[in-house]
Amino acid sequence: MSNDLVYSKNSNYYIENVNIKEISDKFGTPCYIYSKSNIIKQLTELQSALKDINHLICFAVKSNSNLSILKIFNDLGCGFDIVSAGELKRVQQINNNTEKVVFSGVGKSFEEIQLALSSNILAFNVESEDELVRINKIAKEMGVIAKISIRVNPNVDAKTHPYISTGLKDNKFGINEENALALYQHANKLNNIKITGIDCHIGSQITDLSPFEDAFKKISSLVDALEKDNIKIDHIDIGGGIGIDYNNEVISPLKYYADMITKHLKKHNKKIILEPGRLLVGKSGLLLTKVEYIKKSNHKNFIIVDAAMNDLMRPALYNAHHDVINLTNQNEPNNKFDIVGPICETGDFLAEDRLLTADENDLIAILDAGAYGFSMSSNYNSRPRISEVMVNNDQFTLIRDRESFEDLIKHEIKHLNT
């Protein structure tokens, strides 16, 4: 188990200087808990690796969109990578200056483009010719110039889960590398478009960083071609995707990543934009849950907890691994268990075949849940979404209230008397 978020002291478990049981006593379970110092530590390590590179870190809002977390990154000078109008509005809640925002995603609507143009974002990452035409049309109607980069799909295998691989020719994202130059030439002729950069994102949870080198080589060649065509750019957006060790994976060092940027891209003298998400918050959060029942049989044993797949979707969706700790019972494990929730789906599991000792009411921590945990949660089975808590040294603060049943139904149109 590789996790420096949680540690044991005097038979209690802590995040920073807060006893986790105090959080459950005050706010109940299930809930997400984050460490502010751990988030800052991750960001500082990335910034240190990039210290000799002209860069801008744009935090991927989709990985964790809580306003308190966005504020941490904003206060430390980061920009943001967004994929929806809702994410843009979240950024505006903590900073109305959106000049460090890049807008990614294949399906930007008219309304989203209008909002982004009126907000003067840094750039649209354009993913199709039709999108480019639409942005130009809307910009003309609004009497503004749209700043764009084109997302190039370099046909590089990121060697990650197929659902989060985005850089292959079969993926829906970006423009095929052989068509990219022609689209840049088209964009260069449009009156309400200003080309400012080039964008590439090959996937998520990449542990072996060597595929980035192939992508950087291809992007570098395309930048050379743009220069020959007298198409000037200001930045090279290399996306995000660096993974974390959920299950003792070996992660290439950040220095290796920075060295590849230096080797292939620094010569162009452009600002390098990065879009990390999981790398910065994944190991900075956990899902805290309570044991409801222990169910044993000759074939399979289950720990049934009060959290479920609607709270943490990754295991059910990706068959993803998260380490677990019983925070209450530290005795030697005596059985293998699946940790499951109360949702009416066989796929409702948080962990499988784990050696544990557990009793009713024990507190269980599902680790490395700071990214794509709450942001992917839902109300399936009419379950209210859970609370979020931030730890800062010896203090902890509620940063999102637990939803109530009234929250679940307040937007429904009711015809109860017909």
SEZAVEX-916772 format. One record per residue (C-alpha): residue number from 1; x, y, z. Coordinates in steps of 0.2 Angstrom, whole numbers. Each point is the difference from the previous one (the first is absolute). Layout:
N
{drenvo->NUM	u->X	v->Y	w->Z}
...
END
This chain:
418
{drenvo->1	u->0	v->0	w->0}
{drenvo->2	u->7	v->17	w->-5}
{drenvo->3	u->-9	v->14	w->8}
{drenvo->4	u->7	v->15	w->10}
{drenvo->5	u->-17	v->7	w->3}
{drenvo->6	u->-5	v->-10	w->15}
{drenvo->7	u->11	v->-6	w->15}
{drenvo->8	u->-3	v->-9	w->16}
{drenvo->9	u->5	v->8	w->17}
{drenvo->10	u->-6	v->-8	w->17}
{drenvo->11	u->-12	v->-12	w->-8}
{drenvo->12	u->-9	v->15	w->-9}
{drenvo->13	u->2	v->5	w->-18}
{drenvo->14	u->3	v->18	w->-6}
{drenvo->15	u->0	v->11	w->-15}
{drenvo->16	u->13	v->14	w->4}
{drenvo->17	u->-3	v->3	w->18}
{drenvo->18	u->-19	v->-5	w->0}
{drenvo->19	u->-6	v->-16	w->8}
{drenvo->20	u->-12	v->-7	w->-14}
{drenvo->21	u->-12	v->-6	w->13}
{drenvo->22	u->-3	v->18	w->5}
{drenvo->23	u->-6	v->3	w->-18}
{drenvo->24	u->-12	v->-14	w->0}
{drenvo->25	u->-7	v->4	w->17}
{drenvo->26	u->-4	v->18	w->-6}
{drenvo->27	u->-5	v->-3	w->-18}
{drenvo->28	u->-5	v->-18	w->-1}
{drenvo->29	u->4	v->-12	w->-14}
{drenvo->30	u->2	v->-3	w->-14}
{drenvo->31	u->10	v->16	w->-4}
{drenvo->32	u->15	v->5	w->-10}
{drenvo->33	u->15	v->7	w->9}
{drenvo->34	u->14	v->10	w->-8}
{drenvo->35	u->17	v->7	w->6}
{drenvo->36	u->4	v->18	w->-5}
{drenvo->37	u->19	v->-3	w->4}
{drenvo->38	u->0	v->-15	w->-11}
{drenvo->39	u->-7	v->9	w->-14}
{drenvo->40	u->12	v->14	w->1}
{drenvo->41	u->14	v->-13	w->2}
{drenvo->42	u->-4	v->-8	w->-16}
{drenvo->43	u->-2	v->16	w->-10}
{drenvo->44	u->17	v->6	w->7}
{drenvo->45	u->9	v->-16	w->-5}
{drenvo->46	u->-7	v->2	w->-18}
{drenvo->47	u->5	v->19	w->0}
{drenvo->48	u->17	v->-5	w->6}
{drenvo->49	u->3	v->-13	w->-14}
{drenvo->50	u->-6	v->14	w->-13}
{drenvo->51	u->11	v->14	w->8}
{drenvo->52	u->10	v->2	w->-16}
{drenvo->53	u->-14	v->0	w->-12}
{drenvo->54	u->-12	v->15	w->-4}
{drenvo->55	u->-16	v->-8	w->5}
{drenvo->56	u->-18	v->2	w->6}
{drenvo->57	u->-9	v->-14	w->10}
{drenvo->58	u->-18	v->0	w->-4}
{drenvo->59	u->-9	v->-12	w->13}
{drenvo->60	u->-12	v->-12	w->-8}
{drenvo->61	u->-16	v->5	w->9}
{drenvo->62	u->-9	v->-16	w->-5}
{drenvo->63	u->11	v->-10	w->12}
{drenvo->64	u->-6	v->10	w->15}
{drenvo->65	u->-11	v->15	w->-2}
{drenvo->66	u->-3	v->5	w->18}
{drenvo->67	u->1	v->19	w->2}
{drenvo->68	u->12	v->-1	w->15}
{drenvo->69	u->12	v->-11	w->-10}
{drenvo->70	u->-1	v->11	w->-15}
{drenvo->71	u->4	v->15	w->11}
{drenvo->72	u->16	v->-8	w->6}
{drenvo->73	u->6	v->-2	w->-18}
{drenvo->74	u->-6	v->18	w->-4}
{drenvo->75	u->9	v->7	w->15}
{drenvo->76	u->16	v->-8	w->-5}
{drenvo->77	u->0	v->7	w->-18}
{drenvo->78	u->-7	v->-14	w->-10}
{drenvo->79	u->-12	v->1	w->-14}
{drenvo->80	u->-14	v->-13	w->-4}
{drenvo->81	u->-5	v->-13	w->-13}
{drenvo->82	u->-18	v->-1	w->-2}
{drenvo->83	u->-12	v->-11	w->-11}
{drenvo->84	u->-17	v->9	w->3}
{drenvo->85	u->-9	v->16	w->4}
{drenvo->86	u->-3	v->-6	w->18}
{drenvo->87	u->18	v->-2	w->3}
{drenvo->88	u->3	v->17	w->-7}
{drenvo->89	u->-13	v->8	w->11}
{drenvo->90	u->9	v->-9	w->15}
{drenvo->91	u->16	v->8	w->-4}
{drenvo->92	u->-8	v->17	w->-1}
{drenvo->93	u->-7	v->-3	w->17}
{drenvo->94	u->18	v->1	w->7}
{drenvo->95	u->8	v->11	w->-13}
{drenvo->96	u->-10	v->11	w->-13}
{drenvo->97	u->16	v->1	w->-10}
{drenvo->98	u->0	v->-15	w->-11}
{drenvo->99	u->15	v->5	w->-11}
{drenvo->100	u->8	v->-16	w->6}
{drenvo->101	u->-14	v->-12	w->-6}
{drenvo->102	u->1	v->-12	w->-14}
{drenvo->103	u->-16	v->-8	w->-6}
{drenvo->104	u->2	v->-18	w->-6}
{drenvo->105	u->-13	v->-13	w->-5}
{drenvo->106	u->-8	v->-6	w->-16}
{drenvo->107	u->-18	v->6	w->2}
{drenvo->108	u->0	v->18	w->4}
{drenvo->109	u->-17	v->8	w->-2}
{drenvo->110	u->-5	v->17	w->-7}
{drenvo->111	u->-4	v->6	w->18}
{drenvo->112	u->17	v->-7	w->7}
{drenvo->113	u->10	v->9	w->-14}
{drenvo->114	u->-10	v->16	w->2}
{drenvo->115	u->4	v->0	w->19}
{drenvo->116	u->18	v->-4	w->-3}
{drenvo->117	u->2	v->14	w->-13}
{drenvo->118	u->-8	v->12	w->12}
{drenvo->119	u->12	v->-6	w->14}
{drenvo->120	u->16	v->3	w->-11}
{drenvo->121	u->7	v->-17	w->4}
{drenvo->122	u->18	v->-4	w->-5}
{drenvo->123	u->-5	v->-12	w->-14}
{drenvo->124	u->-12	v->-12	w->-7}
{drenvo->125	u->8	v->-17	w->-3}
{drenvo->126	u->-9	v->-4	w->-17}
{drenvo->127	u->-4	v->-18	w->-3}
{drenvo->128	u->-8	v->0	w->-18}
{drenvo->129	u->-2	v->11	w->-15}
{drenvo->130	u->-19	v->2	w->4}
{drenvo->131	u->5	v->7	w->17}
{drenvo->132	u->12	v->12	w->-8}
{drenvo->133	u->-13	v->7	w->-12}
{drenvo->134	u->-13	v->1	w->14}
{drenvo->135	u->12	v->10	w->11}
{drenvo->136	u->4	v->12	w->-14}
{drenvo->137	u->-18	v->3	w->-4}
{drenvo->138	u->-4	v->4	w->18}
{drenvo->139	u->15	v->11	w->2}
{drenvo->140	u->-5	v->10	w->-15}
{drenvo->141	u->-18	v->2	w->6}
{drenvo->142	u->7	v->6	w->17}
{drenvo->143	u->13	v->11	w->-8}
{drenvo->144	u->14	v->-8	w->9}
{drenvo->145	u->16	v->-10	w->-5}
{drenvo->146	u->1	v->-18	w->6}
{drenvo->147	u->16	v->-6	w->6}
{drenvo->148	u->3	v->-19	w->-5}
{drenvo->149	u->12	v->-14	w->0}
{drenvo->150	u->-3	v->-16	w->-9}
{drenvo->151	u->0	v->-16	w->9}
{drenvo->152	u->11	v->-12	w->-10}
{drenvo->153	u->-3	v->-19	w->2}
{drenvo->154	u->18	v->-7	w->-3}
{drenvo->155	u->-6	v->-19	w->0}
{drenvo->156	u->11	v->-4	w->15}
{drenvo->157	u->-5	v->-15	w->11}
{drenvo->158	u->0	v->7	w->18}
{drenvo->159	u->0	v->-18	w->7}
{drenvo->160	u->-14	v->4	w->12}
{drenvo->161	u->-18	v->-6	w->2}
{drenvo->162	u->-9	v->1	w->-17}
{drenvo->163	u->-14	v->12	w->8}
{drenvo->164	u->13	v->13	w->4}
{drenvo->165	u->11	v->-2	w->-15}
{drenvo->166	u->-2	v->16	w->-11}
{drenvo->167	u->14	v->0	w->-12}
{drenvo->168	u->-3	v->-14	w->-12}
{drenvo->169	u->-8	v->2	w->-18}
{drenvo->170	u->-15	v->-10	w->6}
{drenvo->171	u->-4	v->12	w->14}
{drenvo->172	u->-13	v->14	w->-1}
{drenvo->173	u->13	v->14	w->5}
{drenvo->174	u->9	v->12	w->-11}
{drenvo->175	u->6	v->1	w->-18}
{drenvo->176	u->10	v->-14	w->-8}
{drenvo->177	u->18	v->6	w->-2}
{drenvo->178	u->-1	v->-2	w->-19}
{drenvo->179	u->-15	v->13	w->-1}
{drenvo->180	u->6	v->12	w->13}
{drenvo->181	u->11	v->11	w->-11}
{drenvo->182	u->-15	v->3	w->-12}
{drenvo->183	u->-11	v->5	w->14}
{drenvo->184	u->12	v->12	w->6}
{drenvo->185	u->1	v->7	w->-17}
{drenvo->186	u->-19	v->2	w->-1}
{drenvo->187	u->0	v->8	w->18}
{drenvo->188	u->13	v->12	w->-6}
{drenvo->189	u->-12	v->7	w->-13}
{drenvo->190	u->-15	v->3	w->11}
{drenvo->191	u->-2	v->18	w->5}
{drenvo->192	u->-6	v->-3	w->18}
{drenvo->193	u->13	v->-13	w->5}
{drenvo->194	u->17	v->3	w->8}
{drenvo->195	u->11	v->-15	w->0}
{drenvo->196	u->10	v->0	w->17}
{drenvo->197	u->6	v->-18	w->2}
{drenvo->198	u->0	v->-19	w->-3}
{drenvo->199	u->-8	v->-13	w->12}
{drenvo->200	u->3	v->-18	w->3}
{drenvo->201	u->-7	v->-12	w->14}
{drenvo->202	u->3	v->-18	w->-2}
{drenvo->203	u->-9	v->-8	w->15}
{drenvo->204	u->-1	v->-1	w->19}
{drenvo->205	u->8	v->-10	w->13}
{drenvo->206	u->16	v->-3	w->-10}
{drenvo->207	u->13	v->-8	w->11}
{drenvo->208	u->13	v->-4	w->-13}
{drenvo->209	u->4	v->18	w->-7}
{drenvo->210	u->9	v->-6	w->-15}
{drenvo->211	u->-15	v->2	w->-12}
{drenvo->212	u->1	v->19	w->4}
{drenvo->213	u->17	v->0	w->-10}
{drenvo->214	u->-9	v->-6	w->-16}
{drenvo->215	u->-13	v->13	w->2}
{drenvo->216	u->12	v->14	w->3}
{drenvo->217	u->10	v->-5	w->-15}
{drenvo->218	u->-15	v->1	w->-11}
{drenvo->219	u->-6	v->17	w->8}
{drenvo->220	u->17	v->7	w->-3}
{drenvo->221	u->0	v->-5	w->-18}
{drenvo->222	u->-17	v->8	w->-2}
{drenvo->223	u->6	v->16	w->8}
{drenvo->224	u->14	v->1	w->-13}
{drenvo->225	u->-12	v->-2	w->-14}
{drenvo->226	u->-11	v->14	w->7}
{drenvo->227	u->15	v->11	w->1}
{drenvo->228	u->5	v->-4	w->-18}
{drenvo->229	u->-18	v->5	w->-5}
{drenvo->230	u->2	v->16	w->10}
{drenvo->231	u->-14	v->-5	w->13}
{drenvo->232	u->6	v->7	w->16}
{drenvo->233	u->-4	v->-8	w->17}
{drenvo->234	u->3	v->6	w->18}
{drenvo->235	u->-2	v->-16	w->10}
{drenvo->236	u->1	v->-19	w->-1}
{drenvo->237	u->-13	v->-9	w->10}
{drenvo->238	u->6	v->-18	w->5}
{drenvo->239	u->-15	v->-5	w->10}
{drenvo->240	u->0	v->-10	w->16}
{drenvo->241	u->0	v->-18	w->3}
{drenvo->242	u->14	v->-4	w->12}
{drenvo->243	u->-6	v->-14	w->11}
{drenvo->244	u->1	v->-5	w->18}
{drenvo->245	u->4	v->-16	w->9}
{drenvo->246	u->-17	v->-7	w->5}
{drenvo->247	u->7	v->-18	w->1}
{drenvo->248	u->19	v->2	w->2}
{drenvo->249	u->2	v->5	w->-19}
{drenvo->250	u->17	v->6	w->-4}
{drenvo->251	u->-2	v->18	w->-6}
{drenvo->252	u->14	v->8	w->-11}
{drenvo->253	u->8	v->15	w->10}
{drenvo->254	u->-6	v->18	w->-4}
{drenvo->255	u->18	v->4	w->-5}
{drenvo->256	u->-1	v->-12	w->-14}
{drenvo->257	u->-16	v->8	w->-6}
{drenvo->258	u->8	v->18	w->2}
{drenvo->259	u->15	v->-7	w->-10}
{drenvo->260	u->-11	v->-5	w->-14}
{drenvo->261	u->-8	v->17	w->-1}
{drenvo->262	u->17	v->8	w->0}
{drenvo->263	u->7	v->-12	w->-13}
{drenvo->264	u->-14	v->2	w->-13}
{drenvo->265	u->-10	v->16	w->4}
{drenvo->266	u->10	v->13	w->9}
{drenvo->267	u->10	v->4	w->-16}
{drenvo->268	u->-16	v->8	w->-7}
{drenvo->269	u->0	v->13	w->13}
{drenvo->270	u->-19	v->-1	w->4}
{drenvo->271	u->-9	v->-1	w->16}
{drenvo->272	u->-3	v->-18	w->5}
{drenvo->273	u->-18	v->-2	w->7}
{drenvo->274	u->-4	v->-16	w->10}
{drenvo->275	u->-17	v->-6	w->6}
{drenvo->276	u->3	v->-12	w->15}
{drenvo->277	u->-14	v->-5	w->11}
{drenvo->278	u->2	v->-18	w->8}
{drenvo->279	u->19	v->4	w->3}
{drenvo->280	u->-4	v->15	w->11}
{drenvo->281	u->-15	v->-7	w->10}
{drenvo->282	u->-2	v->-18	w->-2}
{drenvo->283	u->11	v->-5	w->15}
{drenvo->284	u->-6	v->15	w->10}
{drenvo->285	u->-17	v->-7	w->4}
{drenvo->286	u->-9	v->-15	w->7}
{drenvo->287	u->-18	v->-7	w->1}
{drenvo->288	u->-5	v->-3	w->18}
{drenvo->289	u->-13	v->-13	w->3}
{drenvo->290	u->-8	v->-11	w->14}
{drenvo->291	u->-3	v->-18	w->1}
{drenvo->292	u->-18	v->-5	w->0}
{drenvo->293	u->0	v->-19	w->0}
{drenvo->294	u->12	v->-14	w->-2}
{drenvo->295	u->-6	v->-14	w->-11}
{drenvo->296	u->9	v->-17	w->-2}
{drenvo->297	u->-3	v->-15	w->-10}
{drenvo->298	u->10	v->-16	w->-5}
{drenvo->299	u->4	v->9	w->-17}
{drenvo->300	u->1	v->18	w->3}
{drenvo->301	u->1	v->13	w->15}
{drenvo->302	u->-6	v->18	w->-1}
{drenvo->303	u->2	v->15	w->10}
{drenvo->304	u->-15	v->11	w->-3}
{drenvo->305	u->3	v->18	w->2}
{drenvo->306	u->-10	v->16	w->-1}
{drenvo->307	u->9	v->7	w->-15}
{drenvo->308	u->-4	v->-7	w->-17}
{drenvo->309	u->4	v->1	w->-19}
{drenvo->310	u->-10	v->16	w->-1}
{drenvo->311	u->13	v->8	w->12}
{drenvo->312	u->16	v->-8	w->-8}
{drenvo->313	u->-3	v->-5	w->-18}
{drenvo->314	u->17	v->-5	w->-5}
{drenvo->315	u->1	v->-18	w->6}
{drenvo->316	u->-17	v->-4	w->-9}
{drenvo->317	u->4	v->10	w->-16}
{drenvo->318	u->19	v->-5	w->-2}
{drenvo->319	u->2	v->-14	w->12}
{drenvo->320	u->12	v->12	w->8}
{drenvo->321	u->10	v->-5	w->16}
{drenvo->322	u->-1	v->11	w->16}
{drenvo->323	u->10	v->-5	w->15}
{drenvo->324	u->-11	v->-1	w->16}
{drenvo->325	u->4	v->1	w->19}
{drenvo->326	u->-11	v->-5	w->14}
{drenvo->327	u->3	v->15	w->11}
{drenvo->328	u->-9	v->-8	w->15}
{drenvo->329	u->7	v->-17	w->1}
{drenvo->330	u->18	v->-2	w->-3}
{drenvo->331	u->1	v->-19	w->4}
{drenvo->332	u->8	v->-12	w->-12}
{drenvo->333	u->-11	v->-4	w->-15}
{drenvo->334	u->-9	v->-16	w->1}
{drenvo->335	u->-11	v->-1	w->-15}
{drenvo->336	u->-1	v->6	w->-18}
{drenvo->337	u->-15	v->11	w->-3}
{drenvo->338	u->-9	v->10	w->-14}
{drenvo->339	u->-4	v->18	w->6}
{drenvo->340	u->-17	v->3	w->-7}
{drenvo->341	u->-14	v->13	w->2}
{drenvo->342	u->-19	v->0	w->1}
{drenvo->343	u->-4	v->4	w->-18}
{drenvo->344	u->-10	v->-13	w->-9}
{drenvo->345	u->14	v->-5	w->-13}
{drenvo->346	u->12	v->-14	w->0}
{drenvo->347	u->13	v->13	w->-6}
{drenvo->348	u->-2	v->10	w->16}
{drenvo->349	u->17	v->-4	w->8}
{drenvo->350	u->14	v->11	w->6}
{drenvo->351	u->13	v->-13	w->2}
{drenvo->352	u->1	v->-19	w->-3}
{drenvo->353	u->10	v->-14	w->8}
{drenvo->354	u->8	v->10	w->14}
{drenvo->355	u->8	v->-7	w->16}
{drenvo->356	u->-9	v->9	w->14}
{drenvo->357	u->-7	v->-2	w->18}
{drenvo->358	u->-16	v->10	w->2}
{drenvo->359	u->-16	v->1	w->11}
{drenvo->360	u->-15	v->11	w->-1}
{drenvo->361	u->2	v->18	w->2}
{drenvo->362	u->19	v->-1	w->-4}
{drenvo->363	u->6	v->15	w->-10}
{drenvo->364	u->8	v->-4	w->-17}
{drenvo->365	u->11	v->12	w->-10}
{drenvo->366	u->-1	v->-3	w->-19}
{drenvo->367	u->17	v->8	w->-5}
{drenvo->368	u->6	v->11	w->-15}
{drenvo->369	u->-18	v->6	w->-3}
{drenvo->370	u->4	v->18	w->-3}
{drenvo->371	u->-2	v->0	w->-18}
{drenvo->372	u->-16	v->-6	w->-10}
{drenvo->373	u->-8	v->-4	w->16}
{drenvo->374	u->-13	v->13	w->5}
{drenvo->375	u->0	v->7	w->-17}
{drenvo->376	u->-6	v->-16	w->-8}
{drenvo->377	u->-13	v->-3	w->14}
{drenvo->378	u->-19	v->-1	w->-3}
{drenvo->379	u->-17	v->-2	w->8}
{drenvo->380	u->-2	v->-18	w->-6}
{drenvo->381	u->-13	v->-9	w->11}
{drenvo->382	u->-6	v->17	w->6}
{drenvo->383	u->16	v->1	w->11}
{drenvo->384	u->5	v->18	w->5}
{drenvo->385	u->17	v->5	w->-5}
{drenvo->386	u->12	v->0	w->15}
{drenvo->387	u->9	v->14	w->9}
{drenvo->388	u->18	v->5	w->-3}
{drenvo->389	u->13	v->6	w->14}
{drenvo->390	u->16	v->9	w->-2}
{drenvo->391	u->14	v->-3	w->13}
{drenvo->392	u->13	v->14	w->3}
{drenvo->393	u->13	v->-4	w->13}
{drenvo->394	u->-10	v->-3	w->16}
{drenvo->395	u->-17	v->7	w->-7}
{drenvo->396	u->-13	v->-7	w->-10}
{drenvo->397	u->-14	v->9	w->-10}
{drenvo->398	u->-16	v->-6	w->-9}
{drenvo->399	u->2	v->6	w->-18}
{drenvo->400	u->-16	v->-8	w->-6}
{drenvo->401	u->-16	v->-5	w->9}
{drenvo->402	u->-7	v->-17	w->-1}
{drenvo->403	u->-15	v->1	w->-11}
{drenvo->404	u->-18	v->-3	w->7}
{drenvo->405	u->-15	v->-9	w->-7}
{drenvo->406	u->-7	v->17	w->-3}
{drenvo->407	u->15	v->4	w->-11}
{drenvo->408	u->-4	v->-15	w->-10}
{drenvo->409	u->-17	v->4	w->-5}
{drenvo->410	u->0	v->19	w->0}
{drenvo->411	u->2	v->2	w->-19}
{drenvo->412	u->-13	v->-13	w->-4}
{drenvo->413	u->-17	v->5	w->-8}
{drenvo->414	u->-13	v->-8	w->11}
{drenvo->415	u->-18	v->-5	w->-5}
{drenvo->416	u->-4	v->-8	w->16}
{drenvo->417	u->-19	v->5	w->0}
{drenvo->418	u->-4	v->-5	w->-18}
END
